[in-house]
Structures are given as structure tokens and as C-alpha cells.
Amino acid sequence: MAGNFSTVECPDCENEQTVFEKAATEVSCAVCGHTLARPTGGLATIEGEIVETVEAR
């Protein structure tokens, strides 16, 4: 089963960025560098508010 993409709002600068929910590497905000997603071996831990989820088909 594939994963989904989520638009996450950065808690520091409110930038919205799209991340893969099963990220294999740490994802940082492109504007301020705050960590938005941390890999856990399955679903990534999201450290911001999920604004929207796009399901992969």
C-alpha cells in the first residue's frame, strides 16, 4: 500500500509545505528550518498542523 501526502503548516512561521506521510528522512521547513516530519519506520511523526491530505491512488 502506498502512502499519502499531507500539507503541513509550520508551527513557527506558518509556511505550508507538502510532506509524504511515510517520510524516510527528516523533513524541515523550507523557510525557517523547523522539523516538520520525523521518520519512525512507518508513518512519520508530523510536528505541525495537517491542513490537507491528498490520497495517492
PDB file of N, H, CA, C and O in Angstrom:
ATOM      1  N   MET A   1       0.846  -1.176   0.000  1.00  0.00           N
ATOM      2  CA  MET A   1       0.000   0.000   0.000  1.00  0.00           C
ATOM      3  C   MET A   1       0.890   1.237   0.000  1.00  0.00           C
ATOM      4  O   MET A   1       1.844   1.333   0.772  1.00  0.00           O
ATOM      5  N   ALA A   2       0.569   2.160  -0.858  1.00  0.00           N
ATOM      6  H   ALA A   2      -0.206   2.083  -1.485  1.00  0.00           H
ATOM      7  CA  ALA A   2       1.323   3.419  -0.960  1.00  0.00           C
ATOM      8  C   ALA A   2       0.951   4.329   0.208  1.00  0.00           C
ATOM      9  O   ALA A   2       0.144   3.967   1.064  1.00  0.00           O
ATOM     10  N   GLY A   3       1.543   5.491   0.226  1.00  0.00           N
ATOM     11  H   GLY A   3       2.199   5.785  -0.469  1.00  0.00           H
ATOM     12  CA  GLY A   3       1.251   6.443   1.286  1.00  0.00           C
ATOM     13  C   GLY A   3       0.538   7.663   0.735  1.00  0.00           C
ATOM     14  O   GLY A   3       0.290   7.770  -0.466  1.00  0.00           O
ATOM     15  N   ASN A   4       0.221   8.562   1.613  1.00  0.00           N
ATOM     16  H   ASN A   4       0.422   8.475   2.589  1.00  0.00           H
ATOM     17  CA  ASN A   4      -0.456   9.800   1.250  1.00  0.00           C
ATOM     18  C   ASN A   4       0.480  10.982   1.452  1.00  0.00           C
ATOM     19  O   ASN A   4       1.488  10.891   2.152  1.00  0.00           O
ATOM     20  N   PHE A   5       0.122  12.083   0.827  1.00  0.00           N
ATOM     21  H   PHE A   5      -0.697  12.157   0.258  1.00  0.00           H
ATOM     22  CA  PHE A   5       0.836  13.333   1.011  1.00  0.00           C
ATOM     23  C   PHE A   5      -0.039  14.253   1.847  1.00  0.00           C
ATOM     24  O   PHE A   5      -1.257  14.282   1.673  1.00  0.00           O
ATOM     25  N   SER A   6       0.571  15.000   2.748  1.00  0.00           N
ATOM     26  H   SER A   6       1.561  14.977   2.890  1.00  0.00           H
ATOM     27  CA  SER A   6      -0.167  15.931   3.601  1.00  0.00           C
ATOM     28  C   SER A   6       0.452  17.316   3.495  1.00  0.00           C
ATOM     29  O   SER A   6       1.672  17.466   3.425  1.00  0.00           O
ATOM     30  N   THR A   7      -0.411  18.325   3.485  1.00  0.00           N
ATOM     31  H   THR A   7      -1.402  18.204   3.542  1.00  0.00           H
ATOM     32  CA  THR A   7       0.058  19.703   3.572  1.00  0.00           C
ATOM     33  C   THR A   7       0.107  20.036   5.048  1.00  0.00           C
ATOM     34  O   THR A   7      -0.901  19.960   5.750  1.00  0.00           O
ATOM     35  N   VAL A   8       1.301  20.411   5.516  1.00  0.00           N
ATOM     36  H   VAL A   8       2.120  20.473   4.945  1.00  0.00           H
ATOM     37  CA  VAL A   8       1.535  20.662   6.939  1.00  0.00           C
ATOM     38  C   VAL A   8       1.888  22.132   7.131  1.00  0.00           C
ATOM     39  O   VAL A   8       2.683  22.695   6.378  1.00  0.00           O
ATOM     40  N   GLU A   9       1.284  22.749   8.154  1.00  0.00           N
ATOM     41  H   GLU A   9       0.638  22.292   8.766  1.00  0.00           H
ATOM     42  CA  GLU A   9       1.602  24.142   8.481  1.00  0.00           C
ATOM     43  C   GLU A   9       2.685  24.162   9.546  1.00  0.00           C
ATOM     44  O   GLU A   9       2.553  23.523  10.589  1.00  0.00           O
ATOM     45  N   CYS A  10       3.755  24.898   9.278  1.00  0.00           N
ATOM     46  H   CYS A  10       3.862  25.418   8.431  1.00  0.00           H
ATOM     47  CA  CYS A  10       4.871  25.009  10.220  1.00  0.00           C
ATOM     48  C   CYS A  10       4.406  25.754  11.470  1.00  0.00           C
ATOM     49  O   CYS A  10       3.794  26.815  11.347  1.00  0.00           O
ATOM     50  N   PRO A  11       4.678  25.229  12.676  1.00  0.00           N
ATOM     51  CA  PRO A  11       4.252  25.903  13.902  1.00  0.00           C
ATOM     52  C   PRO A  11       5.027  27.195  14.187  1.00  0.00           C
ATOM     53  O   PRO A  11       4.572  28.025  14.973  1.00  0.00           O
ATOM     54  N   ASP A  12       6.191  27.370  13.555  1.00  0.00           N
ATOM     55  H   ASP A  12       6.561  26.695  12.916  1.00  0.00           H
ATOM     56  CA  ASP A  12       6.993  28.572  13.795  1.00  0.00           C
ATOM     57  C   ASP A  12       6.653  29.720  12.854  1.00  0.00           C
ATOM     58  O   ASP A  12       6.411  30.839  13.305  1.00  0.00           O
ATOM     59  N   CYS A  13       6.632  29.450  11.535  1.00  0.00           N
ATOM     60  H   CYS A  13       6.829  28.541  11.168  1.00  0.00           H
ATOM     61  CA  CYS A  13       6.469  30.539  10.567  1.00  0.00           C
ATOM     62  C   CYS A  13       5.168  30.473   9.768  1.00  0.00           C
ATOM     63  O   CYS A  13       4.908  31.350   8.944  1.00  0.00           O
ATOM     64  N   GLU A  14       4.351  29.452   9.999  1.00  0.00           N
ATOM     65  H   GLU A  14       4.562  28.739  10.669  1.00  0.00           H
ATOM     66  CA  GLU A  14       3.055  29.257   9.346  1.00  0.00           C
ATOM     67  C   GLU A  14       3.158  28.981   7.847  1.00  0.00           C
ATOM     68  O   GLU A  14       2.164  29.093   7.130  1.00  0.00           O
ATOM     69  N   ASN A  15       4.351  28.622   7.366  1.00  0.00           N
ATOM     70  H   ASN A  15       5.159  28.532   7.948  1.00  0.00           H
ATOM     71  CA  ASN A  15       4.529  28.203   5.979  1.00  0.00           C
ATOM     72  C   ASN A  15       3.827  26.862   5.790  1.00  0.00           C
ATOM     73  O   ASN A  15       3.888  26.003   6.669  1.00  0.00           O
ATOM     74  N   GLU A  16       3.158  26.676   4.647  1.00  0.00           N
ATOM     75  H   GLU A  16       3.109  27.374   3.933  1.00  0.00           H
ATOM     76  CA  GLU A  16       2.530  25.395   4.343  1.00  0.00           C
ATOM     77  C   GLU A  16       3.415  24.638   3.372  1.00  0.00           C
ATOM     78  O   GLU A  16       3.853  25.176   2.355  1.00  0.00           O
ATOM     79  N   GLN A  17       3.672  23.370   3.706  1.00  0.00           N
ATOM     80  H   GLN A  17       3.316  22.933   4.532  1.00  0.00           H
ATOM     81  CA  GLN A  17       4.571  22.544   2.903  1.00  0.00           C
ATOM     82  C   GLN A  17       3.989  21.149   2.792  1.00  0.00           C
ATOM     83  O   GLN A  17       3.406  20.640   3.750  1.00  0.00           O
ATOM     84  N   THR A  18       4.141  20.525   1.632  1.00  0.00           N
ATOM     85  H   THR A  18       4.615  20.938   0.854  1.00  0.00           H
ATOM     86  CA  THR A  18       3.639  19.177   1.400  1.00  0.00           C
ATOM     87  C   THR A  18       4.714  18.163   1.774  1.00  0.00           C
ATOM     88  O   THR A  18       5.858  18.264   1.331  1.00  0.00           O
ATOM     89  N   VAL A  19       4.332  17.183   2.596  1.00  0.00           N
ATOM     90  H   VAL A  19       3.402  17.101   2.956  1.00  0.00           H
ATOM     91  CA  VAL A  19       5.266  16.131   3.016  1.00  0.00           C
ATOM     92  C   VAL A  19       4.616  14.759   2.805  1.00  0.00           C
ATOM     93  O   VAL A  19       3.392  14.634   2.816  1.00  0.00           O
ATOM     94  N   PHE A  20       5.447  13.742   2.615  1.00  0.00           N
ATOM     95  H   PHE A  20       6.442  13.844   2.607  1.00  0.00           H
ATOM     96  CA  PHE A  20       4.984  12.364   2.469  1.00  0.00           C
ATOM     97  C   PHE A  20       4.763  11.788   3.862  1.00  0.00           C
ATOM     98  O   PHE A  20       5.624  11.933   4.731  1.00  0.00           O
ATOM     99  N   GLU A  21       3.632  11.140   4.089  1.00  0.00           N
ATOM    100  H   GLU A  21       2.933  11.022   3.384  1.00  0.00           H
ATOM    101  CA  GLU A  21       3.310  10.661   5.438  1.00  0.00           C
ATOM    102  C   GLU A  21       4.209   9.530   5.918  1.00  0.00           C
ATOM    103  O   GLU A  21       4.264   9.246   7.114  1.00  0.00           O
ATOM    104  N   LYS A  22       4.915   8.880   4.989  1.00  0.00           N
ATOM    105  H   LYS A  22       4.870   9.110   4.017  1.00  0.00           H
ATOM    106  CA  LYS A  22       5.849   7.811   5.361  1.00  0.00           C
ATOM    107  C   LYS A  22       7.274   8.247   5.061  1.00  0.00           C
ATOM    108  O   LYS A  22       8.058   7.476   4.507  1.00  0.00           O
ATOM    109  N   ALA A  23       7.610   9.468   5.420  1.00  0.00           N
ATOM    110  H   ALA A  23       6.973  10.094   5.870  1.00  0.00           H
ATOM    111  CA  ALA A  23       8.922  10.034   5.129  1.00  0.00           C
ATOM    112  C   ALA A  23      10.034   9.167   5.721  1.00  0.00           C
ATOM    113  O   ALA A  23       9.957   8.746   6.875  1.00  0.00           O
ATOM    114  N   ALA A  24      11.061   8.906   4.922  1.00  0.00           N
ATOM    115  H   ALA A  24      11.124   9.247   3.985  1.00  0.00           H
ATOM    116  CA  ALA A  24      12.187   8.089   5.362  1.00  0.00           C
ATOM    117  C   ALA A  24      13.324   8.945   5.913  1.00  0.00           C
ATOM    118  O   ALA A  24      14.249   8.428   6.538  1.00  0.00           O
ATOM    119  N   THR A  25      13.253  10.251   5.681  1.00  0.00           N
ATOM    120  H   THR A  25      12.501  10.672   5.173  1.00  0.00           H
ATOM    121  CA  THR A  25      14.251  11.173   6.213  1.00  0.00           C
ATOM    122  C   THR A  25      13.529  12.322   6.895  1.00  0.00           C
ATOM    123  O   THR A  25      12.342  12.547   6.662  1.00  0.00           O
ATOM    124  N   GLU A  26      14.247  13.042   7.733  1.00  0.00           N
ATOM    125  H   GLU A  26      15.212  12.860   7.922  1.00  0.00           H
ATOM    126  CA  GLU A  26      13.662  14.178   8.434  1.00  0.00           C
ATOM    127  C   GLU A  26      13.334  15.281   7.424  1.00  0.00           C
ATOM    128  O   GLU A  26      14.154  15.605   6.565  1.00  0.00           O
ATOM    129  N   VAL A  27      12.131  15.853   7.533  1.00  0.00           N
ATOM    130  H   VAL A  27      11.465  15.589   8.231  1.00  0.00           H
ATOM    131  CA  VAL A  27      11.702  16.922   6.629  1.00  0.00           C
ATOM    132  C   VAL A  27      11.678  18.228   7.411  1.00  0.00           C
ATOM    133  O   VAL A  27      11.035  18.332   8.456  1.00  0.00           O
ATOM    134  N   SER A  28      12.395  19.228   6.885  1.00  0.00           N
ATOM    135  H   SER A  28      12.917  19.143   6.037  1.00  0.00           H
ATOM    136  CA  SER A  28      12.465  20.538   7.527  1.00  0.00           C
ATOM    137  C   SER A  28      11.689  21.562   6.721  1.00  0.00           C
ATOM    138  O   SER A  28      11.520  21.418   5.510  1.00  0.00           O
ATOM    139  N   CYS A  29      11.218  22.596   7.399  1.00  0.00           N
ATOM    140  H   CYS A  29      11.355  22.713   8.383  1.00  0.00           H
ATOM    141  CA  CYS A  29      10.523  23.701   6.754  1.00  0.00           C
ATOM    142  C   CYS A  29      11.491  24.393   5.803  1.00  0.00           C
ATOM    143  O   CYS A  29      12.637  24.656   6.169  1.00  0.00           O
ATOM    144  N   ALA A  30      11.044  24.688   4.594  1.00  0.00           N
ATOM    145  H   ALA A  30      10.114  24.475   4.297  1.00  0.00           H
ATOM    146  CA  ALA A  30      11.884  25.341   3.591  1.00  0.00           C
ATOM    147  C   ALA A  30      12.161  26.798   3.939  1.00  0.00           C
ATOM    148  O   ALA A  30      13.111  27.383   3.419  1.00  0.00           O
ATOM    149  N   VAL A  31      11.345  27.399   4.813  1.00  0.00           N
ATOM    150  H   VAL A  31      10.573  26.924   5.236  1.00  0.00           H
ATOM    151  CA  VAL A  31      11.505  28.809   5.158  1.00  0.00           C
ATOM    152  C   VAL A  31      12.373  28.987   6.405  1.00  0.00           C
ATOM    153  O   VAL A  31      13.369  29.710   6.367  1.00  0.00           O
ATOM    154  N   CYS A  32      12.001  28.329   7.514  1.00  0.00           N
ATOM    155  H   CYS A  32      11.192  27.742   7.545  1.00  0.00           H
ATOM    156  CA  CYS A  32      12.700  28.580   8.782  1.00  0.00           C
ATOM    157  C   CYS A  32      13.559  27.416   9.268  1.00  0.00           C
ATOM    158  O   CYS A  32      14.357  27.592  10.188  1.00  0.00           O
ATOM    159  N   GLY A  33      13.415  26.227   8.671  1.00  0.00           N
ATOM    160  H   GLY A  33      12.767  26.084   7.923  1.00  0.00           H
ATOM    161  CA  GLY A  33      14.232  25.087   9.056  1.00  0.00           C
ATOM    162  C   GLY A  33      13.675  24.238  10.188  1.00  0.00           C
ATOM    163  O   GLY A  33      14.316  23.266  10.587  1.00  0.00           O
ATOM    164  N   HIS A  34      12.500  24.573  10.719  1.00  0.00           N
ATOM    165  H   HIS A  34      11.979  25.363  10.395  1.00  0.00           H
ATOM    166  CA  HIS A  34      11.878  23.782  11.791  1.00  0.00           C
ATOM    167  C   HIS A  34      11.552  22.385  11.251  1.00  0.00           C
ATOM    168  O   HIS A  34      11.136  22.250  10.100  1.00  0.00           O
ATOM    169  N   THR A  35      11.735  21.363  12.061  1.00  0.00           N
ATOM    170  H   THR A  35      12.074  21.473  12.996  1.00  0.00           H
ATOM    171  CA  THR A  35      11.438  19.994  11.646  1.00  0.00           C
ATOM    172  C   THR A  35       9.927  19.797  11.562  1.00  0.00           C
ATOM    173  O   THR A  35       9.205  20.043  12.528  1.00  0.00           O
ATOM    174  N   LEU A  36       9.451  19.344  10.382  1.00  0.00           N
ATOM    175  H   LEU A  36      10.038  19.144   9.597  1.00  0.00           H
ATOM    176  CA  LEU A  36       8.025  19.118  10.177  1.00  0.00           C
ATOM    177  C   LEU A  36       7.646  17.647  10.293  1.00  0.00           C
ATOM    178  O   LEU A  36       6.531  17.326  10.703  1.00  0.00           O
ATOM    179  N   ALA A  37       8.568  16.745   9.932  1.00  0.00           N
ATOM    180  H   ALA A  37       9.474  17.005   9.599  1.00  0.00           H
ATOM    181  CA  ALA A  37       8.283  15.314   9.992  1.00  0.00           C
ATOM    182  C   ALA A  37       9.542  14.554  10.381  1.00  0.00           C
ATOM    183  O   ALA A  37      10.634  14.844   9.893  1.00  0.00           O
ATOM    184  N   ARG A  38       9.374  13.577  11.267  1.00  0.00           N
ATOM    185  H   ARG A  38       8.487  13.342  11.664  1.00  0.00           H
ATOM    186  CA  ARG A  38      10.482  12.719  11.690  1.00  0.00           C
ATOM    187  C   ARG A  38      10.130  11.275  11.340  1.00  0.00           C
ATOM    188  O   ARG A  38       9.022  10.825  11.632  1.00  0.00           O
ATOM    189  N   PRO A  39      11.057  10.543  10.718  1.00  0.00           N
ATOM    190  CA  PRO A  39      10.790   9.146  10.358  1.00  0.00           C
ATOM    191  C   PRO A  39      10.713   8.259  11.598  1.00  0.00           C
ATOM    192  O   PRO A  39      11.433   8.472  12.573  1.00  0.00           O
ATOM    193  N   THR A  40       9.832   7.261  11.547  1.00  0.00           N
ATOM    194  H   THR A  40       9.247   7.087  10.755  1.00  0.00           H
ATOM    195  CA  THR A  40       9.688   6.331  12.673  1.00  0.00           C
ATOM    196  C   THR A  40       9.737   4.880  12.231  1.00  0.00           C
ATOM    197  O   THR A  40       9.593   3.982  13.061  1.00  0.00           O
ATOM    198  N   GLY A  41       9.936   4.628  10.940  1.00  0.00           N
ATOM    199  H   GLY A  41      10.053   5.357  10.266  1.00  0.00           H
ATOM    200  CA  GLY A  41       9.920   3.262  10.426  1.00  0.00           C
ATOM    201  C   GLY A  41       8.575   2.901   9.838  1.00  0.00           C
ATOM    202  O   GLY A  41       8.445   1.853   9.206  1.00  0.00           O
ATOM    203  N   GLY A  42       7.593   3.721  10.023  1.00  0.00           N
ATOM    204  H   GLY A  42       7.698   4.573  10.536  1.00  0.00           H
ATOM    205  CA  GLY A  42       6.255   3.552   9.458  1.00  0.00           C
ATOM    206  C   GLY A  42       5.755   4.928   9.084  1.00  0.00           C
ATOM    207  O   GLY A  42       6.375   5.631   8.286  1.00  0.00           O
ATOM    208  N   LEU A  43       4.642   5.307   9.658  1.00  0.00           N
ATOM    209  H   LEU A  43       4.138   4.736  10.307  1.00  0.00           H
ATOM    210  CA  LEU A  43       4.161   6.669   9.444  1.00  0.00           C
ATOM    211  C   LEU A  43       5.060   7.645  10.181  1.00  0.00           C
ATOM    212  O   LEU A  43       5.440   7.409  11.328  1.00  0.00           O
ATOM    213  N   ALA A  44       5.395   8.735   9.519  1.00  0.00           N
ATOM    214  H   ALA A  44       5.086   8.927   8.587  1.00  0.00           H
ATOM    215  CA  ALA A  44       6.262   9.743  10.132  1.00  0.00           C
ATOM    216  C   ALA A  44       5.505  10.488  11.228  1.00  0.00           C
ATOM    217  O   ALA A  44       4.281  10.603  11.180  1.00  0.00           O
ATOM    218  N   THR A  45       6.237  10.988  12.206  1.00  0.00           N
ATOM    219  H   THR A  45       7.232  10.895  12.245  1.00  0.00           H
ATOM    220  CA  THR A  45       5.657  11.840  13.235  1.00  0.00           C
ATOM    221  C   THR A  45       5.615  13.257  12.681  1.00  0.00           C
ATOM    222  O   THR A  45       6.655  13.842  12.379  1.00  0.00           O
ATOM    223  N   ILE A  46       4.405  13.811  12.547  1.00  0.00           N
ATOM    224  H   ILE A  46       3.560  13.335  12.792  1.00  0.00           H
ATOM    225  CA  ILE A  46       4.220  15.147  11.995  1.00  0.00           C
ATOM    226  C   ILE A  46       4.237  16.150  13.147  1.00  0.00           C
ATOM    227  O   ILE A  46       3.505  15.991  14.124  1.00  0.00           O
ATOM    228  N   GLU A  47       5.074  17.183  13.032  1.00  0.00           N
ATOM    229  H   GLU A  47       5.669  17.313  12.239  1.00  0.00           H
ATOM    230  CA  GLU A  47       5.211  18.182  14.091  1.00  0.00           C
ATOM    231  C   GLU A  47       4.648  19.526  13.646  1.00  0.00           C
ATOM    232  O   GLU A  47       5.323  20.550  13.745  1.00  0.00           O
ATOM    233  N   GLY A  48       3.454  19.522  13.173  1.00  0.00           N
ATOM    234  H   GLY A  48       2.905  18.690  13.092  1.00  0.00           H
ATOM    235  CA  GLY A  48       2.755  20.722  12.749  1.00  0.00           C
ATOM    236  C   GLY A  48       1.301  20.357  12.522  1.00  0.00           C
ATOM    237  O   GLY A  48       0.912  19.199  12.678  1.00  0.00           O
ATOM    238  N   GLU A  49       0.508  21.334  12.155  1.00  0.00           N
ATOM    239  H   GLU A  49       0.824  22.274  12.028  1.00  0.00           H
ATOM    240  CA  GLU A  49      -0.907  21.077  11.903  1.00  0.00           C
ATOM    241  C   GLU A  49      -1.093  20.588  10.474  1.00  0.00           C
ATOM    242  O   GLU A  49      -0.618  21.221   9.531  1.00  0.00           O
ATOM    243  N   ILE A  50      -1.788  19.453  10.310  1.00  0.00           N
ATOM    244  H   ILE A  50      -2.174  18.938  11.075  1.00  0.00           H
ATOM    245  CA  ILE A  50      -2.085  18.942   8.980  1.00  0.00           C
ATOM    246  C   ILE A  50      -3.283  19.720   8.437  1.00  0.00           C
ATOM    247  O   ILE A  50      -4.382  19.657   8.988  1.00  0.00           O
ATOM    248  N   VAL A  51      -3.049  20.453   7.348  1.00  0.00           N
ATOM    249  H   VAL A  51      -2.156  20.504   6.901  1.00  0.00           H
ATOM    250  CA  VAL A  51      -4.066  21.307   6.757  1.00  0.00           C
ATOM    251  C   VAL A  51      -4.924  20.515   5.773  1.00  0.00           C
ATOM    252  O   VAL A  51      -6.141  20.690   5.717  1.00  0.00           O
ATOM    253  N   GLU A  52      -4.274  19.637   4.992  1.00  0.00           N
ATOM    254  H   GLU A  52      -3.285  19.495   5.038  1.00  0.00           H
ATOM    255  CA  GLU A  52      -4.973  18.886   3.954  1.00  0.00           C
ATOM    256  C   GLU A  52      -4.239  17.596   3.700  1.00  0.00           C
ATOM    257  O   GLU A  52      -3.015  17.549   3.825  1.00  0.00           O
ATOM    258  N   THR A  53      -4.969  16.527   3.340  1.00  0.00           N
ATOM    259  H   THR A  53      -5.963  16.565   3.239  1.00  0.00           H
ATOM    260  CA  THR A  53      -4.356  15.251   2.991  1.00  0.00           C
ATOM    261  C   THR A  53      -4.784  14.877   1.584  1.00  0.00           C
ATOM    262  O   THR A  53      -5.968  14.917   1.248  1.00  0.00           O
ATOM    263  N   VAL A  54      -3.802  14.511   0.763  1.00  0.00           N
ATOM    264  H   VAL A  54      -2.840  14.479   1.036  1.00  0.00           H
ATOM    265  CA  VAL A  54      -4.071  14.077  -0.614  1.00  0.00           C
ATOM    266  C   VAL A  54      -3.777  12.593  -0.672  1.00  0.00           C
ATOM    267  O   VAL A  54      -2.653  12.172  -0.398  1.00  0.00           O
ATOM    268  N   GLU A  55      -4.773  11.793  -1.027  1.00  0.00           N
ATOM    269  H   GLU A  55      -5.686  12.135  -1.250  1.00  0.00           H
ATOM    270  CA  GLU A  55      -4.612  10.354  -1.071  1.00  0.00           C
ATOM    271  C   GLU A  55      -4.007   9.935  -2.409  1.00  0.00           C
ATOM    272  O   GLU A  55      -4.462  10.369  -3.467  1.00  0.00           O
ATOM    273  N   ALA A  56      -2.989   9.095  -2.354  1.00  0.00           N
ATOM    274  H   ALA A  56      -2.619   8.743  -1.494  1.00  0.00           H
ATOM    275  CA  ALA A  56      -2.384   8.546  -3.570  1.00  0.00           C
ATOM    276  C   ALA A  56      -3.235   7.371  -4.031  1.00  0.00           C
ATOM    277  O   ALA A  56      -3.780   6.633  -3.210  1.00  0.00           O
ATOM    278  N   ARG A  57      -3.345   7.201  -5.323  1.00  0.00           N
ATOM    279  H   ARG A  57      -2.902   7.801  -5.990  1.00  0.00           H
ATOM    280  CA  ARG A  57      -4.155   6.096  -5.859  1.00  0.00           C
ATOM    281  C   ARG A  57      -3.299   5.136  -6.604  1.00  0.00           C
ATOM    282  O   ARG A  57      -3.800   4.140  -7.128  1.00  0.00           O
TER     283      ARG A  57
END
